[in-house]
Amino acid sequence: MGKSKTKKSGPFDPKDFSPEEQLKFEIAQELGLDGKVMENGWRSLTAKESGKIGGLITKRKREMKAEALKAEES
């Protein structure tokens, strides 16, 4: 059995991302990793870089949830 390929053929286009992938790419841009991702894909990132992105995604989602709850209360 071979590995399933999750890599899409064709150019890497951030406009085709799901909302979660857009958030991930936005954070990568903020960290200056967007060029590396565009050139070599997500798998080219180190564990440290991926962890940093994951941590910031979690933080941002927590903040968005808190804002949504605050908006519902008022």
C-alpha positions as a printed Julia matrix, in Angstrom:
74×3 Matrix{Float64}:
   0.0    0.0    0.0
   1.28   3.41  -0.96
   0.92   6.64   0.91
  -2.07   8.73  -0.01
  -1.09  12.0   -1.57
  -2.64  15.02   0.06
  -0.63  17.38  -2.09
  -2.67  19.11  -4.77
  -1.26  19.27  -8.23
  -0.81  22.7   -9.7
   0.24  25.99  -8.18
  -0.14  26.77  -4.49
  -2.98  29.33  -4.24
  -3.92  30.76  -0.82
  -7.21  32.06  -2.29
  -8.49  28.46  -2.54
  -8.0   27.8    1.19
 -10.74  26.98   3.67
 -11.25  29.58   6.45
  -9.04  27.55   8.81
  -6.29  27.27   6.21
  -6.56  31.02   5.54
  -6.02  31.7    9.25
  -3.03  29.35   9.25
  -1.52  31.09   6.21
  -2.21  34.53   7.67
  -0.26  33.6   10.8
   2.55  32.16   8.66
   2.7   35.54   6.88
   2.91  37.37  10.2
   5.84  35.14  11.19
   7.56  35.67   7.84
   7.14  32.02   6.81
   4.8   32.58   3.86
   7.61  32.5    1.3
   8.87  29.17   2.6
   5.34  27.73   2.55
   4.63  29.06  -0.95
   7.88  27.66  -2.3
   8.05  24.26  -0.58
   4.68  23.63   1.08
   3.66  23.21   4.71
   5.86  20.14   5.2
   8.99  22.26   4.75
   8.41  23.95   8.11
  10.35  22.82  11.16
   8.58  21.45  14.22
   9.32  24.71  16.04
   7.79  26.8   13.24
   4.72  24.55  13.02
   4.28  24.65  16.78
   4.46  28.42  16.8
   1.77  28.6   14.1
  -0.4   26.08  15.98
  -0.06  27.98  19.23
  -1.04  31.26  17.6
  -4.02  29.62  15.87
  -5.23  28.35  19.23
  -4.74  31.76  20.83
  -6.56  33.55  18.01
  -9.49  31.08  18.08
  -9.78  31.51  21.86
  -9.85  35.3   21.42
 -12.49  35.08  18.67
 -14.66  32.83  20.86
 -14.36  35.23  23.8
 -15.34  38.17  21.57
 -18.35  36.25  20.24
 -19.52  35.42  23.77
 -19.05  39.04  24.83
 -21.07  40.23  21.83
 -23.9   37.82  22.68
 -24.05  39.1   26.26
 -24.46  42.73  25.24
